[in-house]
Amino acid sequence: MGGAVFVGAPGWSSWLNIAAEVGIVALPVGLLMIAGELDISVGSVIPASQMTAAIISGHFGLPILLGIGCGLGVGLLVGYINGLLVTRTTIPSLIITIGTMFGVMGLTLGFAVLIAGSTSVFLVPTPLTKLVLGTFLGGMFNVSIFWWIAFAIVIYFLLHFSPLGNWIFALGGDRDSARNAGIPTRGLTIWLYMLSGFAAAFVGILQLMTYQNAQVATGQSFIFNSIMCVVIGGVILTGGSGSVIGIVIGTATFAIVNQGIFFSGLDPNIGSIIIGALLLAAVLSNDGFRALALKYSTKKG
């Protein structure tokens, strides 16, 4: 019974809706990993952008576009801080973004309680913003699916057709060589972190417009789910290799397996084991992907 439902419209919508939100975050996280960096702070940016927009436009009643703009601005600011700290210090990006994650989480909780007196703030979007950012087509397919496709197209062009793509691959391959070749490594790193922060904030806004409620505790699952999608998609953990198509396929695979477990009625604990095994298999095969990438680059050279 569950299998029949899963292959129908309800099943397709369930995994596509999940894939869309995780996928929007995974795409720029994937670019960072190709560049040899990590961003753990995305899980805190999602509720921070939600709460910012909800407080400005829901609690204070200011124009909703102002709230959305400020929410997205939070993501850009966190990304800028991450990039600045990564490029100006010798601390690994993993440690820096864990630090900013906890810092943003604390600030979000503190300001929400201080200003709104609650960890949950409601916002009623305008019909237009609801239609563009938070509606369900046919009552099942969230509009975020189309935003995921748009993000994928733009980032695919950036990585595989624009000069920035070559810079990103060079950055992950050998940062010192990239710098000596004249690539603005610092500026590029900061830009990539700002893109990651913007994407996470955008997902926060999408969720706010869909469910009309900002919660300080949301977003944590995106931290590892986005990285998992990127790794499943074949991005090399040490940087320097990967593709947007691979990230999209990895995201779809994760979402299908995740929702397939749900529709099959398996015990959630068994489902966690299956997801963990999928990630482990992807990590173990990472060395194989790296060997192929090195072999290809050698032949190309």
C-alpha positions as CSV (number, residue, x, y, z in Angstrom):
1,M,0.0,0.0,0.0
2,G,2.7,2.4,1.0
3,G,4.7,1.6,-2.2
4,A,1.7,2.4,-4.4
5,V,1.3,5.7,-2.7
6,F,5.0,6.5,-2.9
7,V,5.1,6.1,-6.7
8,G,2.1,8.3,-7.1
9,A,1.8,12.1,-6.8
10,P,1.8,12.1,-3.0
11,G,5.1,10.2,-2.9
12,W,6.7,12.3,-5.6
13,S,5.6,15.5,-3.9
14,S,7.0,14.3,-0.5
15,W,10.5,13.7,-1.7
16,L,10.6,16.6,-4.1
17,N,9.5,19.0,-1.4
18,I,12.3,17.8,0.9
19,A,14.9,17.7,-1.9
20,A,14.0,21.2,-2.9
21,E,14.8,22.8,0.5
22,V,17.8,20.7,1.2
23,G,19.0,21.1,-2.4
24,I,19.0,24.9,-2.3
25,V,21.3,24.7,0.7
26,A,23.4,21.9,-0.6
27,L,24.3,23.6,-3.9
28,P,26.4,26.4,-2.4
29,V,27.6,24.1,0.4
30,G,28.9,21.9,-2.4
31,L,30.7,24.8,-4.0
32,L,32.4,25.5,-0.7
33,M,33.4,21.8,-0.4
34,I,34.8,21.9,-4.0
35,A,36.8,24.9,-2.9
36,G,38.1,23.0,0.1
37,E,35.9,24.6,2.8
38,L,33.0,23.7,5.0
39,D,29.9,25.6,6.3
40,I,28.2,24.3,9.4
41,S,26.4,27.5,10.2
42,V,23.7,27.0,7.6
43,G,21.5,25.3,10.3
44,S,21.5,28.5,12.4
45,V,21.0,30.9,9.5
46,I,17.6,29.3,8.5
47,P,15.8,30.1,11.8
48,A,17.7,33.4,12.1
49,S,16.3,34.6,8.8
50,Q,12.9,33.3,9.6
51,M,12.8,35.1,13.0
52,T,14.2,38.3,11.6
53,A,11.5,38.5,8.9
54,A,8.8,37.4,11.3
55,I,9.7,40.0,13.9
56,I,10.0,42.9,11.4
57,S,6.9,42.1,9.4
58,G,4.8,40.0,11.8
59,H,5.5,41.4,15.3
60,F,6.1,45.1,14.2
61,G,3.8,45.0,11.2
62,L,6.3,46.6,8.8
63,P,6.2,45.9,5.0
64,I,6.8,42.2,4.3
65,L,9.4,43.0,1.6
66,L,11.4,44.8,4.2
67,G,11.2,41.7,6.5
68,I,12.2,39.4,3.7
69,G,15.1,41.7,2.7
70,C,16.4,41.9,6.3
71,G,16.1,38.1,6.6
72,L,18.2,37.5,3.5
73,G,20.6,40.2,4.8
74,V,21.2,38.1,7.9
75,G,22.3,35.2,5.7
76,L,24.7,37.5,3.7
77,L,26.1,39.0,7.0
78,V,26.8,35.6,8.6
79,G,28.4,34.4,5.3
80,Y,30.6,37.5,5.2
81,I,31.7,37.0,8.8
82,N,32.5,33.3,8.1
83,G,34.5,34.2,5.0
84,L,36.3,37.0,6.7
85,L,37.3,34.8,9.7
86,V,38.3,31.9,7.4
87,T,40.5,34.1,5.2
88,R,42.0,36.2,8.0
89,T,42.9,33.4,10.4
90,T,44.5,30.0,10.2
91,I,41.6,28.3,12.1
92,P,39.9,25.6,10.0
93,S,36.6,26.5,8.5
94,L,34.9,23.6,10.4
95,I,35.7,25.2,13.7
96,I,34.9,28.7,12.6
97,T,31.5,27.9,11.3
98,I,30.6,25.7,14.3
99,G,31.4,28.8,16.4
100,T,29.3,31.1,14.3
101,M,26.5,28.5,14.3
102,F,26.3,28.6,18.1
103,G,26.7,32.4,18.1
104,V,23.8,32.9,15.7
105,M,21.7,30.4,17.5
106,G,22.2,32.2,20.8
107,L,21.5,35.6,19.2
108,T,18.3,34.3,17.5
109,L,17.0,32.9,20.7
110,G,17.9,35.9,22.8
111,F,16.4,38.5,20.4
112,A,13.3,36.5,19.9
113,V,12.6,36.3,23.6
114,L,13.7,39.9,24.2
115,I,11.6,41.5,21.4
116,A,8.7,39.1,20.9
117,G,8.6,37.4,24.3
118,S,8.5,34.0,22.6
119,T,10.5,31.5,20.7
120,S,7.8,31.4,18.0
121,V,6.6,34.3,15.9
122,F,3.7,34.2,13.4
123,L,3.6,36.1,10.1
124,V,0.7,36.2,7.6
125,P,2.2,36.8,4.2
126,T,0.6,38.8,1.4
127,P,-1.1,36.9,-1.3
128,L,1.7,37.6,-3.8
129,T,4.5,36.6,-1.4
130,K,2.5,33.5,-0.5
131,L,2.1,32.6,-4.2
132,V,5.7,33.1,-5.1
133,L,7.4,31.7,-2.0
134,G,5.1,29.5,-0.1
135,T,2.2,28.0,-2.1
136,F,1.5,24.3,-2.8
137,L,0.7,23.6,-6.4
138,G,-2.1,21.1,-6.6
139,G,-2.1,21.0,-2.9
140,M,1.0,18.9,-2.9
141,F,4.0,20.3,-4.8
142,N,5.7,23.2,-3.0
143,V,6.8,26.2,-5.1
144,S,10.3,25.7,-3.6
145,I,10.8,22.9,-6.2
146,F,11.0,25.6,-8.9
147,W,13.4,27.7,-6.8
148,W,15.6,24.7,-6.4
149,I,15.7,24.2,-10.2
150,A,16.5,27.9,-10.6
151,F,19.3,27.8,-8.1
152,A,20.7,24.6,-9.8
153,I,20.7,26.3,-13.2
154,V,22.4,29.4,-12.0
155,I,25.1,27.6,-10.0
156,Y,25.6,25.1,-12.8
157,F,26.4,28.0,-15.1
158,L,28.7,29.6,-12.5
159,L,30.7,26.4,-11.8
160,H,30.9,24.8,-15.3
161,F,30.7,27.7,-17.8
162,S,32.0,30.9,-16.1
163,P,35.6,31.8,-15.1
164,L,34.5,31.6,-11.5
165,G,34.1,27.9,-11.8
166,N,37.8,27.4,-12.8
167,W,38.7,29.6,-9.8
168,I,36.7,27.5,-7.5
169,F,38.2,24.2,-8.7
170,A,41.7,25.8,-8.5
171,L,41.0,27.0,-5.0
172,G,40.1,23.5,-3.8
173,G,43.0,21.9,-5.7
174,D,45.8,24.1,-4.4
175,R,45.1,27.4,-2.7
176,D,48.7,28.6,-2.8
177,S,49.0,27.9,-6.5
178,A,45.7,29.6,-7.1
179,R,46.8,32.7,-5.3
180,N,50.1,32.7,-7.2
181,A,48.2,32.4,-10.4
182,G,46.4,35.7,-9.6
183,I,43.1,34.3,-8.5
184,P,41.6,36.5,-5.7
185,T,41.3,33.6,-3.2
186,R,40.2,35.7,-0.3
187,G,37.5,37.5,-2.1
188,L,36.3,34.3,-3.8
189,T,36.1,32.5,-0.4
190,I,34.2,35.3,1.2
191,W,31.8,35.4,-1.8
192,L,31.2,31.6,-1.6
193,Y,30.4,31.9,2.1
194,M,28.0,34.7,1.4
195,L,26.3,32.6,-1.2
196,S,25.9,29.8,1.3
197,G,24.5,32.1,3.9
198,F,22.1,33.7,1.3
199,A,20.8,30.2,0.2
200,A,20.2,29.1,3.8
201,A,18.4,32.4,4.6
202,F,16.3,32.0,1.4
203,V,15.2,28.5,2.6
204,G,14.3,30.1,5.9
205,I,12.1,32.6,4.1
206,L,10.5,29.9,2.0
207,Q,9.6,27.9,5.1
208,L,8.2,31.1,6.8
209,M,6.0,31.9,3.9
210,T,4.8,28.3,3.6
211,Y,4.0,27.6,7.3
212,Q,3.6,31.3,8.5
213,N,5.5,30.6,11.7
214,A,9.1,31.2,12.7
215,Q,10.7,28.9,15.2
216,V,14.1,29.3,16.8
217,A,14.7,25.5,16.9
218,T,14.3,24.8,13.1
219,G,17.1,24.2,10.6
220,Q,19.4,21.9,12.5
221,S,18.8,18.9,10.3
222,F,20.0,20.9,7.3
223,I,23.6,21.0,8.6
224,F,24.4,17.3,8.0
225,N,21.7,16.6,5.4
226,S,23.2,19.2,3.0
227,I,26.7,17.8,3.5
228,M,25.4,14.3,3.1
229,C,23.7,15.2,-0.2
230,V,26.9,16.8,-1.5
231,V,29.0,13.7,-0.5
232,I,26.5,11.3,-2.0
233,G,26.7,13.4,-5.2
234,G,30.4,12.6,-5.5
235,V,32.0,15.9,-4.4
236,I,35.6,15.1,-3.2
237,L,35.9,15.7,0.6
238,T,39.4,17.2,0.1
239,G,38.2,19.7,-2.5
240,G,39.1,20.3,-6.1
241,S,36.5,18.1,-7.8
242,G,32.7,17.8,-8.1
243,S,29.7,18.8,-10.2
244,V,26.3,20.5,-9.8
245,I,24.6,17.5,-11.5
246,G,26.2,15.2,-9.0
247,I,25.0,17.4,-6.1
248,V,21.4,17.4,-7.5
249,I,21.5,13.6,-8.0
250,G,22.8,13.2,-4.5
251,T,20.1,15.4,-3.1
252,A,17.4,13.5,-5.0
253,T,18.9,10.2,-3.8
254,F,18.9,11.3,-0.2
255,A,15.3,12.5,-0.4
256,I,14.0,9.4,-2.1
257,V,15.6,7.1,0.4
258,N,14.5,9.2,3.3
259,Q,10.9,9.3,2.2
260,G,10.9,5.8,0.8
261,I,11.7,4.6,4.4
262,F,8.8,6.6,5.7
263,F,6.3,5.3,3.2
264,S,7.5,1.7,3.6
265,G,6.6,1.8,7.3
266,L,10.0,0.8,8.5
267,D,11.1,1.5,12.1
268,P,12.7,5.0,12.2
269,N,15.8,3.5,13.9
270,I,16.2,1.1,10.9
271,G,15.7,4.1,8.6
272,S,18.5,5.9,10.4
273,I,20.8,2.9,9.9
274,I,20.0,2.9,6.1
275,I,20.7,6.6,5.8
276,G,24.0,6.2,7.7
277,A,25.0,3.2,5.5
278,L,24.3,5.3,2.4
279,L,26.5,8.1,3.7
280,L,29.2,5.6,4.7
281,A,29.2,4.1,1.2
282,A,29.5,7.5,-0.3
283,V,32.4,8.4,1.9
284,L,34.2,5.2,1.2
285,S,33.7,5.6,-2.5
286,N,35.1,9.2,-2.2
287,D,38.6,7.9,-2.6
288,G,37.5,6.2,-5.9
289,F,36.1,9.5,-7.2
290,R,39.3,11.3,-6.2
291,A,41.4,8.7,-8.1
292,L,39.3,9.1,-11.2
293,A,39.4,12.9,-10.9
294,L,43.2,12.8,-10.6
295,K,43.5,10.4,-13.5
296,Y,41.2,12.6,-15.7
297,S,43.2,15.8,-14.8
298,T,46.5,14.1,-15.6
299,K,45.2,13.0,-19.0
300,K,43.8,16.4,-19.7
301,G,47.0,18.0,-18.8
